Amino acid sequence: MNPYQAGVRLLPNAVTVLALCAGLSAVNFALHGRFELCIAAAGVAALCDALDGGLARLLDASSRIGQELDSLADLVSFGVAPALVVYIWALQGTRLGWVVALIFAVCMALRLARFNTLIDDEDQPPFAKEFFVGVPAPAAALTAGIPLYLFLHFGPGWWSSPVTVGVWALCTAALMVSRIPTLSLKTARVRPRYVAPLLVLVGVAAAILLTAPFLGMALIAVGYLLLIPYTVYRYKWLERHPEAWGVPVRERRAVARAARSARRLGLRPPLRRRVAGRTMAVARGMGGMVRRRSAEDPVEPFDAGPARPVRPMRPLGGNRRLPSTERRRGLRRR
């Protein structure tokens, strides 16, 4: 039985509702031209979205309704609200502005629907829980606002033109529904020797956010996008090394070092993937040729005729008549 009271167990859902309200408030601020408050409201929504899941696990208050409410709140706060804010700011009055806003919102809905279906998927490899499929909802809303951040910090420029804003929104929407693996910060691990430099980097980021908040958010969004190639490399490496699937994250470095040492020494597995792939392709081609030939020229049944009687074997050491060649050779020797 859960030791917490029912009112405390509703806390995660209350935080989710606050995230939903913050996302809707961003639209209200955009209608009044207060775009800096739009970004603040989106930040509050992202903070609440990061807290509700942790609170649900801490209080043992996870439920099906909480999961569905979280998905709906993410759709409104990070899908509908950013699309409307971008449309009101730069795309209103253009021919395809509303189309871009609709595409962004629809891609967010598809991304969240796929996320909900992958939760119960048991066919995924064990390491798949360390990655997201596509850019997650809060990160997509963060990267979609890069032109707005630059506009609020530097003023009007090429980054605030409707064409640039629309193309960037479409690129972000494509990243959401793509199959690109992205890193899940919940399962990320840092080496002990990198803890101090990382804390210094966090302090620098906090200083930039306090002095130039919009420029700092733009840098954070760009840094997240630059992290995607490393995430793809890590995902592909885990696919090629099944021996590291059941190994804890901290111990995978030993597996990686062993693999690098084997490559350095020239130790390769007996069947490389490309050799096996080429052999498989040749086998498929030969099988197809045999099937086509058998279909074009059917083979008639072979009639072997009556069975011949089997000659009995002569005992060893008995009189054996030499062949003519052997007899001639013996006569010559004499």
Wavefront OBJ file of the C-alpha trace (Angstrom):
o trace
v 0.000 0.000 0.000
v 1.272 3.454 -0.871
v 2.297 5.354 2.293
v 1.576 8.730 0.720
v -1.783 10.410 0.924
v -4.020 10.789 -2.081
v -3.444 14.558 -2.218
v 0.313 14.107 -2.418
v -0.081 11.485 -5.149
v -1.869 14.050 -7.319
v 1.219 16.277 -7.260
v 2.745 14.930 -10.515
v -0.519 15.505 -12.395
v -0.738 19.007 -10.935
v 2.752 19.780 -12.245
v 1.701 18.473 -15.665
v -1.327 20.785 -15.633
v 0.985 23.700 -14.789
v 3.060 22.840 -17.852
v -0.095 22.868 -19.966
v -1.099 26.277 -18.579
v 2.372 27.678 -19.220
v 2.233 26.571 -22.845
v -1.143 28.202 -23.391
v 0.096 31.370 -21.666
v 2.867 31.597 -24.273
v 0.206 31.965 -26.958
v -1.492 34.719 -24.966
v 1.801 36.595 -24.596
v 2.422 36.273 -28.334
v -0.961 37.827 -29.101
v 0.086 40.873 -27.049
v 3.540 41.074 -28.659
v 5.455 40.021 -25.506
v 7.678 37.443 -27.139
v 10.253 37.468 -24.345
v 7.495 36.295 -21.995
v 6.643 33.573 -24.520
v 10.119 32.152 -24.109
v 9.854 32.377 -20.324
v 6.530 30.526 -20.382
v 8.014 27.830 -22.616
v 10.914 27.473 -20.184
v 8.490 27.011 -17.282
v 6.636 24.355 -19.297
v 9.900 22.503 -20.010
v 10.857 22.633 -16.325
v 7.484 21.247 -15.262
v 7.732 18.526 -17.909
v 11.103 17.469 -16.489
v 9.772 17.379 -12.921
v 6.480 15.531 -13.278
v 8.000 12.223 -14.317
v 10.550 12.297 -11.499
v 7.870 13.131 -8.955
v 5.669 10.304 -10.201
v 8.484 7.782 -9.753
v 9.510 9.224 -6.396
v 5.984 9.129 -4.963
v 5.093 5.847 -6.681
v 2.191 7.661 -8.316
v 2.655 6.547 -11.921
v -0.639 5.890 -13.672
v -2.066 5.532 -17.152
v -3.970 8.799 -16.880
v -0.762 10.573 -15.892
v 0.996 9.296 -19.013
v -1.837 10.376 -21.291
v -2.072 13.770 -19.600
v 1.652 14.263 -19.995
v 1.455 13.533 -23.727
v -1.449 15.948 -24.216
v 0.355 18.652 -22.252
v 3.484 18.171 -24.366
v 1.425 18.434 -27.550
v -0.030 21.768 -26.460
v 3.053 23.256 -24.775
v 5.711 22.156 -27.281
v 3.686 21.620 -30.445
v 0.677 23.905 -30.744
v 2.033 26.814 -28.691
v 5.421 27.146 -30.509
v 3.678 26.834 -33.889
v 1.269 29.659 -33.020
v 4.026 31.828 -31.526
v 6.198 31.470 -34.632
v 3.208 32.128 -36.868
v 2.175 35.282 -34.981
v 5.750 36.561 -34.861
v 7.053 36.041 -38.407
v 4.695 34.017 -40.610
v 1.408 35.878 -40.211
v 0.298 37.404 -43.497
v 2.444 35.132 -45.667
v 1.016 32.676 -48.150
v 2.381 29.466 -46.584
v 2.788 30.616 -42.991
v -0.250 28.805 -41.656
v 0.742 25.656 -43.552
v 4.109 25.664 -41.768
v 2.392 26.039 -38.401
v 0.058 23.155 -39.154
v 2.907 20.898 -40.287
v 4.860 21.619 -37.118
v 1.895 20.801 -34.865
v 1.034 17.632 -36.790
v 4.646 16.402 -36.652
v 4.656 16.949 -32.904
v 1.482 14.867 -32.567
v 3.004 12.074 -34.662
v 6.211 12.172 -32.657
v 4.348 11.826 -29.336
v 2.120 9.047 -30.705
v 5.186 7.082 -31.802
v 6.800 7.651 -28.418
v 3.750 6.207 -26.649
v 3.742 3.134 -28.871
v 7.463 2.478 -28.391
v 7.080 2.392 -24.605
v 5.372 -1.030 -24.761
v 7.494 -2.363 -27.626
v 9.400 -5.450 -26.429
v 11.231 -6.079 -29.720
v 13.700 -3.246 -29.241
v 17.320 -3.995 -28.283
v 18.246 -3.518 -24.615
v 20.182 -0.309 -25.260
v 17.265 1.423 -27.019
v 16.011 2.888 -23.726
v 19.083 5.123 -23.669
v 17.970 6.943 -26.812
v 14.959 8.736 -28.211
v 13.705 8.123 -31.738
v 13.773 11.601 -33.246
v 14.162 14.875 -31.399
v 11.993 14.920 -28.234
v 9.241 17.477 -27.746
v 10.981 19.982 -25.388
v 14.172 19.933 -27.468
v 12.165 20.485 -30.662
v 10.453 23.522 -29.168
v 13.854 24.813 -28.009
v 15.492 24.455 -31.427
v 12.483 25.832 -33.304
v 12.867 29.121 -31.431
v 16.472 29.827 -32.514
v 15.433 32.531 -35.024
v 13.317 34.189 -32.319
v 16.217 34.117 -29.849
v 18.511 35.777 -32.372
v 15.850 38.371 -33.159
v 15.414 39.290 -29.499
v 19.189 39.565 -28.974
v 20.509 41.032 -32.234
v 17.376 42.589 -33.720
v 15.994 42.090 -37.243
v 18.168 40.274 -39.760
v 18.218 37.459 -42.239
v 17.446 35.075 -39.380
v 14.079 36.764 -38.827
v 12.892 36.716 -42.441
v 9.730 34.641 -43.074
v 11.562 32.317 -45.459
v 14.287 31.490 -42.937
v 11.818 31.034 -40.093
v 9.527 28.807 -42.164
v 12.354 26.624 -43.491
v 13.849 26.242 -40.019
v 10.456 25.270 -38.552
v 10.048 22.623 -41.249
v 13.561 21.276 -40.580
v 12.766 20.984 -36.881
v 9.497 19.214 -37.703
v 11.420 16.756 -39.896
v 13.839 16.037 -37.047
v 10.900 15.227 -34.768
v 9.429 12.534 -37.019
v 12.778 11.206 -38.242
v 14.381 7.927 -37.132
v 17.542 9.671 -35.954
v 18.531 8.476 -32.468
v 18.956 11.257 -29.926
v 20.459 11.006 -26.471
v 18.225 10.623 -23.442
v 19.645 12.779 -20.674
v 17.930 10.597 -18.054
v 20.289 7.701 -18.820
v 23.405 9.752 -19.638
v 26.508 8.985 -17.566
v 29.609 11.132 -17.153
v 33.108 9.907 -16.366
v 34.403 10.966 -12.937
v 37.276 12.946 -14.449
v 34.816 14.932 -16.578
v 32.578 15.959 -13.680
v 34.579 19.062 -12.742
v 34.870 20.415 -16.339
v 31.166 19.757 -16.834
v 30.288 21.725 -13.705
v 32.445 24.590 -14.948
v 30.603 24.450 -18.276
v 27.262 24.541 -16.432
v 28.451 27.619 -14.535
v 29.465 29.336 -17.776
v 26.077 28.519 -19.311
v 24.297 29.914 -16.251
v 26.349 33.118 -16.444
v 25.490 33.528 -20.133
v 21.804 32.905 -19.432
v 21.796 35.543 -16.710
v 23.623 38.189 -18.737
v 22.340 37.400 -22.253
v 19.450 34.939 -21.841
v 18.341 34.794 -25.468
v 21.861 34.330 -26.804
v 22.444 31.647 -24.179
v 19.329 29.749 -25.237
v 20.431 29.925 -28.861
v 23.841 28.503 -27.932
v 22.243 25.708 -25.914
v 19.997 24.793 -28.839
v 22.930 24.783 -31.277
v 24.970 22.661 -28.850
v 22.169 20.129 -28.675
v 22.058 19.884 -32.464
v 25.833 19.409 -32.594
v 25.473 16.505 -30.162
v 23.311 14.522 -32.594
v 26.210 13.154 -34.768
v 27.896 11.747 -31.655
v 24.615 10.175 -30.577
v 24.199 8.522 -33.975
v 27.780 7.196 -33.795
v 27.157 5.778 -30.315
v 23.932 4.114 -31.407
v 25.604 2.516 -34.446
v 28.504 1.325 -32.270
v 26.119 -0.415 -29.886
v 24.370 -2.062 -32.837
v 27.692 -3.523 -34.023
v 28.740 -4.741 -30.556
v 26.082 -6.989 -29.008
v 28.584 -7.980 -26.301
v 28.111 -4.513 -24.792
v 24.310 -4.644 -24.566
v 24.127 -6.281 -21.155
v 27.111 -4.380 -19.764
v 26.514 -1.347 -17.527
v 27.240 2.025 -19.088
v 30.318 2.598 -16.934
v 31.869 -0.711 -18.004
v 31.296 -0.243 -21.734
v 34.506 1.746 -21.965
v 36.465 -1.460 -21.362
v 34.585 -3.122 -24.238
v 35.328 -0.140 -26.487
v 39.016 -0.218 -25.549
v 39.196 -3.944 -26.272
v 37.564 -3.409 -29.676
v 40.024 -0.618 -30.519
v 42.963 -2.781 -29.451
v 41.737 -5.638 -31.624
v 41.470 -3.349 -34.638
v 44.911 -1.910 -33.934
v 46.463 -5.382 -33.816
v 44.632 -6.466 -36.941
v 42.461 -9.026 -35.169
v 39.257 -9.290 -37.121
v 36.334 -11.656 -36.834
v 36.399 -14.531 -39.376
v 33.372 -13.229 -41.290
v 33.214 -9.530 -41.864
v 29.820 -7.997 -42.474
v 30.660 -6.908 -45.997
v 31.995 -10.388 -46.909
v 28.937 -12.060 -45.473
v 26.736 -9.562 -47.240
v 28.459 -10.181 -50.587
v 28.242 -13.946 -50.085
v 24.580 -13.658 -49.212
v 23.966 -11.571 -52.335
v 25.740 -14.154 -54.520
v 23.746 -16.951 -52.895
v 20.496 -15.115 -53.531
v 21.499 -14.521 -57.148
v 22.400 -18.164 -57.719
v 19.158 -19.261 -56.083
v 17.195 -16.974 -58.349
v 19.004 -18.306 -61.433
v 18.252 -21.894 -60.417
v 14.611 -21.076 -59.819
v 14.289 -19.304 -63.159
v 16.033 -22.153 -65.015
v 13.849 -24.776 -63.346
v 10.758 -22.807 -64.255
v 11.804 -22.367 -67.910
v 13.335 -25.825 -68.542
v 11.696 -28.436 -66.337
v 13.921 -31.477 -65.847
v 12.445 -34.810 -67.004
v 12.650 -37.746 -64.608
v 15.773 -39.901 -65.138
v 15.249 -43.585 -65.954
v 18.207 -45.559 -64.655
v 16.962 -48.859 -66.109
v 17.170 -52.267 -64.434
v 19.624 -52.620 -61.620
v 22.884 -54.398 -62.490
v 24.017 -57.359 -60.405
v 26.846 -56.635 -58.031
v 30.023 -58.651 -58.637
v 31.379 -60.453 -55.604
v 34.745 -59.213 -54.385
v 37.712 -61.524 -54.736
v 39.591 -62.486 -51.578
v 42.828 -60.714 -50.893
v 45.961 -62.577 -51.807
v 44.309 -64.761 -54.451
v 45.457 -65.255 -58.023
v 44.941 -62.062 -59.864
v 45.494 -61.672 -63.589
v 47.717 -58.737 -64.306
v 46.663 -56.277 -66.945
v 48.379 -56.336 -70.274
v 50.538 -53.311 -69.483
v 51.811 -54.857 -66.249
v 52.596 -58.158 -68.041
v 54.601 -56.389 -70.694
v 56.566 -54.449 -68.069
v 57.371 -57.695 -66.238
v 58.625 -59.377 -69.433
v 60.879 -56.451 -70.211
v 62.416 -56.564 -66.740
v 63.245 -60.253 -67.185
l 1 2 3 4 5 6 7 8 9 10 11 12 13 14 15 16 17 18 19 20 21 22 23 24 25 26 27 28 29 30 31 32 33 34 35 36 37 38 39 40 41 42 43 44 45 46 47 48 49 50 51 52 53 54 55 56 57 58 59 60 61 62 63 64 65 66 67 68 69 70 71 72 73 74 75 76 77 78 79 80 81 82 83 84 85 86 87 88 89 90 91 92 93 94 95 96 97 98 99 100 101 102 103 104 105 106 107 108 109 110 111 112 113 114 115 116 117 118 119 120 121 122 123 124 125 126 127 128 129 130 131 132 133 134 135 136 137 138 139 140 141 142 143 144 145 146 147 148 149 150 151 152 153 154 155 156 157 158 159 160 161 162 163 164 165 166 167 168 169 170 171 172 173 174 175 176 177 178 179 180 181 182 183 184 185 186 187 188 189 190 191 192 193 194 195 196 197 198 199 200 201 202 203 204 205 206 207 208 209 210 211 212 213 214 215 216 217 218 219 220 221 222 223 224 225 226 227 228 229 230 231 232 233 234 235 236 237 238 239 240 241 242 243 244 245 246 247 248 249 250 251 252 253 254 255 256 257 258 259 260 261 262 263 264 265 266 267 268 269 270 271 272 273 274 275 276 277 278 279 280 281 282 283 284 285 286 287 288 289 290 291 292 293 294 295 296 297 298 299 300 301 302 303 304 305 306 307 308 309 310 311 312 313 314 315 316 317 318 319 320 321 322 323 324 325 326 327 328 329 330 331 332 333 334
